[in-house]
Structures are given as structure tokens and as C-alpha cells.
Amino acid sequence: MDQPKIPVDILLAHLAKDSEKAQARFRKAADVLLGPLDTAIATTPCEVVYEEDRVKLKRYVPVRERELNTPLLVVYALINRETMLDLQPGRSIVRSLLENGIDLYMVDWGYPTRKDRFLTIDDHVNGYMDNVVDFIRRRHKLRKINLMGICMGGTFSVIYAALHPKKIKNLITTVTPTHFNTNQGLLHTWMRAMGVDRLVETFGNMPGDLLNFLFLLLNPARLMIDKYIGLLEQIDNKEFVENFIRMEKWIFDSPDVPGETFRQFITDCYQKNLLIQNRMEVGGRRVDLGQITMPVLNFFGKFDHLVPPEACNRLTRAVGSTDAEDICLDTGHIGIYVSSKCQREFAPKIAAWLKQRDQPETT
């Protein structure tokens, strides 16, 4: 009788070995999932130094002697939370800025309620932001402070700097849309076709959970399937699991967006593209980007599917500043703040850039 061509004994030995490895991995995964996990986010010490309605201003406790005369105010988007900048140990933009000697403030927009439905961009920019900036100026006895905006918060910061140029010393924008008439990225195509009036009339405030679902649909395979497959592949890695849960906490902590602010942002920016054309009006005043004469540092991500490079890279050509720089990083929308490579480049570049432009200007 002929010998079998398949070495069954070897095959069974491999299967037994793989089974033992799998069992050991599952036991370790059970220990990880059933044991204590450190998944806290936004752990860098800070104090709330100013409050107005739902809005809070946080000042972070310094970790070293201050190296800049001028404090930095960071303004995050109304969508999701500013905790992204302090997501996990070792990968915290907040911590990196503090370690570079920056006196750091951050706006916490809080959670809008029904009474906030009629708040406009004017209320956020010329109201809350202006009050926060004036508070910091008085506290430090300065005529100007540094301003850094992120995503939609960057758009607000651009508007603020154009309307209040005498209060801003240096402007930093990161993944900030200012040119909205682009076909790069599905989001811009969808927003141009959105029936925003009906949505606001139906919901009042735009639900954060609905916006989150919309963002997931922009790349469903990666954002709803691949990442969970990746979790299963690393389920016995405690550090990976902890960081995964931290990111999930941030993603699904989604405040609603005040209805009238959302309506104006979609209509004036995504659908009419007024900002880059110097035709947008906020609080009865035209937003002229030519009034932005302070130094500008503009970051964006090469692979950003939410705010593609084409939506960001026209700003430095539109402002009136002679000191304007673009920096395109090889990453996506969130990678700027959480990837190890960008961590080594992003905050140190900001600190060095600000230090070169930090001549004191007292009141």
C-alpha cells in the first residue's frame, strides 16, 4: 500500500502546537480583560480658572519653568472633546507643550443643552472666545496672547484672529478647514448636499451621536470593521487594549453642536465657501483674512480624510501676514495628535516656533 502523500503526523503536531499557543493566548487575554485596566484620559493636572455658561477655561499646572512670556490658548472643535490632546501617557500633546515650557490654557466647550440651540458662531467667537482671551490678557497683563485652533476650533480661531488681530500675537492652526470647495474627501461632498435647515428644525441641536455615525460612514471598513479585527489580534496585549479603550472613550464622547452654529457653519462654509473669499459675516462684520497680519503656522495631514490638504493649504496665501508657514505631516486627521512620529515633531515644532516670536508685549 502506498504511503500517504500528506505527512499527517507532522500536520497534527503543528495543529496541536497552534492549539496550545491559542489557549495560552486566550488565557492571557482573559487575564487582561478581567484584570484592572488603566483607561483614564485627560489626566494631566489642571484647574478651571474661568467659567461662563457651559464653557470652562482650563489652565494646566506647569511641569517646568516657563520659557515663553506669552501664554498659549488652545481652542478645540465643538465636535468631540479636547481630551484628544491628553489621551494617553507618553502621547499627550498637552504634556509635551508643558515640557517645552509653555504656559497652556484650553477651552472646554462642555455639553450644549436645549437652551443653547440658538447660539451662533458670533456667540462662540465674539462672545465666549473673546471673553476667554480678555481674561487671559488681564491675568498676565499682556496686550496679546498666542492662539492655537484645532479643526472647527481652528476655523473659529481664524475668524477670531481676523476680527480681533490686536489681541493675537501668533496664530497656529491644525487640520483647520478654511477652503471648503473641494472634492477631496467624501465629507465635503456630503456637506454640500446636506439639508441642514431640515436637520436643525428637526433636532434643534445637532446630535453628537448622529455626527459620529456620519463620520464612521466616511470609511466604514476601516472604522467599523478593521479596527475591531485589530483589537482581536492584540487582545492579549494589555497596553494595546488600554489605549484602544481610551480612543473609544474619546470617539464616543460626542457633545451635541448648537443648532444655529451648525447651520451657519455648513451653509456659509461648506456650501457657500465664504470664508476663504473674505465674504463671510460674523456678528455683522465681514471676516477679512487680510487682517491676519500676525505670524501663522498651519499644520495639516497628508492623508486626512476629514479635512484634506486642499481644504487647509490656501490659508497661508490668503492671510495678510508675511510670516506664514505650512507644515504637511504624513498622517491623518487624528494621527497628528496620537502617532509616535508626529508626537516627536508636532509639539516641539510649535514650541520652537513660538519661542522665536516671543518678544514681550505688556499692557
C-alpha positions as CSV (number, residue, x, y, z in Angstrom):
1,M,0.0,0.0,0.0
2,D,1.3,3.5,-1.0
3,Q,2.4,5.8,1.8
4,P,0.1,8.9,2.1
5,K,1.4,11.9,0.4
6,I,0.3,14.2,3.2
7,P,2.5,13.9,6.4
8,V,-0.4,13.5,8.7
9,D,1.7,13.2,11.8
10,I,3.5,16.4,11.1
11,L,0.3,18.2,10.4
12,L,-1.3,17.0,13.6
13,A,1.8,18.1,15.5
14,H,1.5,21.6,14.1
15,L,-2.2,21.8,14.9
16,A,-1.6,20.7,18.5
17,K,1.2,23.3,18.8
18,D,-1.0,26.0,17.4
19,S,-3.8,24.9,19.7
20,E,-1.6,25.2,22.7
21,K,-0.5,28.7,21.7
22,A,-4.1,29.8,21.1
23,Q,-5.1,28.5,24.5
24,A,-2.2,30.3,26.2
25,R,-3.1,33.5,24.3
26,F,-6.8,33.2,25.3
27,R,-5.8,32.7,28.9
28,K,-3.6,35.8,28.8
29,A,-6.4,37.8,27.1
30,A,-8.8,36.7,29.8
31,D,-6.4,38.0,32.4
32,V,-6.1,41.3,30.6
33,L,-9.8,41.8,30.1
34,L,-10.8,40.7,33.6
35,G,-8.0,42.4,35.4
36,P,-7.5,46.1,36.2
37,L,-7.1,48.3,33.2
38,D,-5.9,51.9,33.3
39,T,-8.1,53.6,30.7
40,A,-8.3,57.1,32.2
41,I,-7.9,60.0,29.8
42,A,-7.1,63.7,30.3
43,T,-5.1,63.0,33.4
44,T,-2.7,66.0,33.2
45,P,-3.4,68.2,36.3
46,C,-5.2,71.4,35.5
47,E,-7.5,73.9,37.2
48,V,-10.6,75.7,35.9
49,V,-9.8,79.4,36.1
50,Y,-12.8,80.8,34.2
51,E,-16.4,79.7,33.6
52,E,-19.3,81.1,31.5
53,D,-22.4,79.1,30.9
54,R,-21.4,75.7,29.8
55,V,-17.9,76.9,28.8
56,K,-14.8,76.4,31.0
57,L,-11.2,77.6,30.7
58,K,-8.6,75.2,32.0
59,R,-5.0,76.2,32.8
60,Y,-2.6,73.3,33.1
61,V,-0.2,73.0,36.0
62,P,3.3,73.7,34.8
63,V,5.9,70.9,34.9
64,R,8.9,73.1,34.4
65,E,9.9,76.7,34.5
66,R,8.1,78.8,31.9
67,E,10.2,79.6,28.8
68,L,7.7,81.9,27.0
69,N,6.4,85.3,28.1
70,T,3.2,84.7,26.2
71,P,0.7,82.0,27.2
72,L,-1.0,79.8,24.6
73,L,-4.7,79.3,24.4
74,V,-5.9,76.2,22.6
75,V,-9.4,76.1,21.1
76,Y,-10.8,72.7,20.1
77,A,-13.7,71.9,17.8
78,L,-17.3,71.8,19.1
79,I,-17.4,68.2,17.7
80,N,-15.9,65.6,20.1
81,R,-13.8,66.8,23.1
82,E,-10.5,68.5,23.7
83,T,-9.4,65.4,25.7
84,M,-7.9,64.1,22.4
85,L,-4.9,66.3,23.2
86,D,-4.3,64.5,26.5
87,L,-5.3,61.0,25.6
88,Q,-2.7,58.7,27.0
89,P,0.5,58.7,28.9
90,G,3.5,59.2,26.7
91,R,1.4,60.5,23.9
92,S,-0.1,63.7,25.3
93,I,0.2,66.9,23.3
94,V,-0.7,68.8,26.5
95,R,2.1,67.2,28.4
96,S,4.6,67.8,25.5
97,L,3.7,71.5,25.4
98,L,4.1,71.8,29.1
99,E,7.5,70.1,29.0
100,N,8.6,72.7,26.4
101,G,7.9,75.4,28.9
102,I,4.6,76.7,27.5
103,D,2.0,78.3,29.8
104,L,-1.0,76.4,28.5
105,Y,-4.8,77.2,28.6
106,M,-7.5,75.1,26.9
107,V,-11.2,75.9,26.2
108,D,-13.6,73.2,27.3
109,W,-16.9,73.8,25.4
110,G,-18.8,71.5,27.6
111,Y,-22.1,69.9,26.6
112,P,-24.8,72.1,25.0
113,T,-28.4,71.8,26.1
114,R,-31.7,72.8,24.5
115,K,-31.2,76.4,25.6
116,D,-28.0,76.6,23.5
117,R,-29.8,75.9,20.3
118,F,-29.9,79.5,19.1
119,L,-26.2,80.2,19.8
120,T,-24.4,81.3,16.7
121,I,-20.8,81.4,15.5
122,D,-20.8,85.0,16.7
123,D,-21.7,83.9,20.2
124,H,-18.8,81.5,20.3
125,V,-16.2,83.7,18.6
126,N,-17.1,87.2,19.7
127,G,-18.7,86.0,22.9
128,Y,-17.1,83.1,24.7
129,M,-13.7,83.2,22.9
130,D,-13.3,86.9,23.2
131,N,-14.2,86.8,26.9
132,V,-11.6,84.0,27.5
133,V,-8.9,85.9,25.6
134,D,-9.6,89.0,27.6
135,F,-9.5,87.1,30.8
136,I,-6.0,85.7,30.0
137,R,-4.8,89.1,28.8
138,R,-5.8,90.7,32.1
139,R,-4.4,87.8,34.2
140,H,-1.0,88.1,32.5
141,K,-1.1,91.9,31.9
142,L,-0.5,91.4,28.2
143,R,-1.9,93.1,25.1
144,K,-1.7,89.9,23.0
145,I,-1.7,86.1,23.6
146,N,-0.9,83.1,21.4
147,L,-3.8,81.2,19.9
148,M,-4.0,77.7,18.6
149,G,-7.1,76.2,16.9
150,I,-7.9,72.6,16.0
151,C,-10.3,71.5,13.2
152,M,-13.5,73.5,13.6
153,G,-11.9,75.3,16.5
154,G,-9.2,76.3,14.1
155,T,-11.8,77.8,11.8
156,F,-13.2,79.8,14.8
157,S,-9.6,80.9,15.6
158,V,-9.0,82.1,12.1
159,I,-12.2,84.1,12.3
160,Y,-11.3,85.5,15.7
161,A,-7.8,86.5,14.6
162,A,-9.3,88.3,11.6
163,L,-11.8,90.2,13.7
164,H,-9.5,90.8,16.7
165,P,-6.0,91.0,15.3
166,K,-4.8,93.3,18.0
167,K,-5.3,90.6,20.7
168,I,-3.4,87.8,19.0
169,K,0.4,87.6,18.9
170,N,0.8,84.3,16.9
171,L,-1.8,82.1,15.3
172,I,-1.4,78.3,15.0
173,T,-3.9,76.2,13.0
174,T,-4.0,72.4,12.9
175,V,-6.2,70.3,10.5
176,T,-8.2,73.5,10.0
177,P,-10.6,73.8,7.1
178,T,-10.7,77.3,5.5
179,H,-11.3,76.4,1.8
180,F,-14.4,74.1,1.6
181,N,-15.0,73.9,-2.2
182,T,-13.0,70.7,-2.7
183,N,-13.9,67.2,-3.9
184,Q,-11.0,65.7,-1.8
185,G,-12.7,63.7,0.9
186,L,-16.3,62.4,1.0
187,L,-17.3,64.7,3.8
188,H,-17.1,67.9,1.7
189,T,-19.3,66.3,-1.0
190,W,-21.9,65.2,1.6
191,M,-22.0,68.5,3.4
192,R,-22.6,70.4,0.2
193,A,-25.7,68.3,-0.4
194,M,-26.9,68.3,3.3
195,G,-30.4,69.7,4.0
196,V,-29.1,71.5,7.1
197,D,-32.3,73.6,7.6
198,R,-34.4,70.5,8.0
199,L,-31.9,68.8,10.3
200,V,-31.8,71.9,12.6
201,E,-35.6,72.3,12.5
202,T,-36.0,68.6,13.4
203,F,-33.3,68.2,16.1
204,G,-32.6,71.7,17.4
205,N,-29.0,71.0,18.4
206,M,-27.2,68.6,16.0
207,P,-26.9,65.3,17.9
208,G,-23.3,64.3,18.5
209,D,-24.1,60.6,18.1
210,L,-25.6,61.3,14.6
211,L,-22.4,63.2,13.6
212,N,-20.3,60.4,14.9
213,F,-22.3,57.9,12.8
214,L,-21.8,60.1,9.8
215,F,-18.0,60.2,10.3
216,L,-17.9,56.4,10.7
217,L,-19.7,56.0,7.3
218,L,-17.0,58.0,5.6
219,N,-14.7,54.9,5.9
220,P,-16.8,52.1,7.3
221,A,-14.5,49.2,6.5
222,R,-11.6,50.8,8.5
223,L,-13.6,52.5,11.2
224,M,-16.2,49.8,11.9
225,I,-14.5,46.5,11.0
226,D,-10.7,46.7,10.6
227,K,-10.1,48.4,14.0
228,Y,-12.0,45.7,15.9
229,I,-10.2,43.0,14.0
230,G,-7.0,44.7,15.0
231,L,-8.2,44.6,18.6
232,L,-8.8,40.8,18.4
233,E,-5.3,40.4,17.1
234,Q,-3.9,42.3,20.1
235,I,-6.4,41.2,22.7
236,D,-3.7,39.7,24.9
237,N,-1.6,43.0,24.8
238,K,-2.6,45.0,27.9
239,E,-1.1,48.3,26.7
240,F,-2.8,48.0,23.3
241,V,-6.2,47.2,24.9
242,E,-5.9,50.2,27.3
243,N,-5.0,52.6,24.5
244,F,-7.8,51.1,22.3
245,I,-10.4,51.8,25.1
246,R,-9.0,55.3,25.7
247,M,-9.6,56.1,22.0
248,E,-13.1,54.6,22.1
249,K,-13.9,56.7,25.1
250,W,-12.9,59.8,23.2
251,I,-14.7,58.9,20.0
252,F,-18.0,58.3,21.6
253,D,-17.8,61.2,24.0
254,S,-19.7,63.4,21.5
255,P,-21.4,66.6,22.6
256,D,-24.2,68.0,20.5
257,V,-23.5,71.0,18.4
258,P,-25.7,74.2,18.9
259,G,-28.2,74.2,16.1
260,E,-27.7,77.7,14.7
261,T,-23.9,77.4,14.9
262,F,-24.1,74.1,12.9
263,R,-26.5,75.7,10.4
264,Q,-24.2,78.7,9.7
265,F,-21.0,76.6,9.6
266,I,-22.5,74.2,7.0
267,T,-24.2,76.9,4.9
268,D,-21.6,79.7,4.9
269,C,-18.5,77.4,4.8
270,Y,-19.2,74.1,3.2
271,Q,-22.0,75.2,0.9
272,K,-21.0,78.8,0.0
273,N,-17.3,78.7,0.8
274,L,-17.4,82.3,2.0
275,L,-14.5,82.3,4.5
276,I,-11.6,81.9,2.1
277,Q,-13.3,84.5,-0.2
278,N,-13.4,87.1,2.6
279,R,-17.2,87.2,2.3
280,M,-18.3,85.5,5.5
281,E,-20.0,87.7,8.1
282,V,-19.9,87.1,11.8
283,G,-21.7,89.4,14.2
284,G,-22.4,91.8,11.4
285,R,-18.8,92.2,10.5
286,R,-17.1,90.8,7.4
287,V,-14.3,88.3,8.1
288,D,-11.3,89.7,6.1
289,L,-8.4,87.2,6.2
290,G,-6.1,90.0,5.1
291,Q,-6.4,91.4,8.7
292,I,-4.5,88.4,9.9
293,T,-1.1,90.0,9.9
294,M,0.4,88.1,12.9
295,P,2.7,85.1,12.2
296,V,0.8,82.0,11.2
297,L,1.8,78.3,11.5
298,N,-0.5,76.0,9.6
299,F,-0.4,72.2,10.2
300,F,-2.4,69.6,8.1
301,G,-2.3,65.9,7.4
302,K,-1.3,64.4,4.0
303,F,-3.8,61.5,4.5
304,D,-6.6,63.4,6.3
305,H,-9.9,62.1,5.0
306,L,-12.0,64.6,7.1
307,V,-10.0,67.8,6.3
308,P,-7.8,67.1,3.3
309,P,-4.8,69.2,2.5
310,E,-6.6,71.1,-0.2
311,A,-9.1,72.4,2.5
312,C,-6.2,73.7,4.6
313,N,-3.3,74.9,2.4
314,R,-4.8,78.1,0.9
315,L,-4.9,79.8,4.3
316,T,-1.3,81.0,4.3
317,R,-1.8,82.6,0.8
318,A,-5.0,84.3,1.9
319,V,-3.8,86.0,5.1
320,G,-2.1,89.3,5.3
321,S,0.9,88.0,7.2
322,T,4.4,88.0,5.7
323,D,5.4,85.2,8.2
324,A,3.1,82.3,7.3
325,E,4.3,78.6,7.1
326,D,2.6,75.4,6.0
327,I,3.6,72.0,7.5
328,C,2.2,68.9,6.0
329,L,2.7,65.8,8.1
330,D,2.5,62.2,6.7
331,T,-0.6,61.3,8.8
332,G,-4.3,61.5,9.0
333,H,-6.8,63.7,11.0
334,I,-6.1,62.1,14.4
335,G,-2.6,60.8,13.8
336,I,-1.1,64.3,14.3
337,Y,-2.1,64.1,18.0
338,V,-1.5,60.4,18.8
339,S,1.1,58.9,16.5
340,S,4.6,58.4,18.0
341,K,6.3,60.0,15.0
342,C,4.1,63.1,15.0
343,Q,4.4,63.4,18.8
344,R,8.2,63.9,18.2
345,E,7.6,66.6,15.6
346,F,4.4,68.4,16.4
347,A,4.7,69.9,19.9
348,P,8.5,70.6,19.7
349,K,7.9,72.5,16.4
350,I,5.2,74.6,18.0
351,A,7.3,75.4,21.0
352,A,10.4,76.3,18.9
353,W,8.3,78.5,16.5
354,L,6.7,80.4,19.4
355,K,10.0,81.0,21.2
356,Q,11.4,82.6,18.1
357,R,8.4,85.1,18.1
358,D,8.1,85.7,21.8
359,Q,9.1,89.3,22.3
360,P,7.2,90.6,25.3
361,E,4.2,93.0,24.8
362,T,2.8,94.2,28.1
363,T,-0.4,96.3,28.5
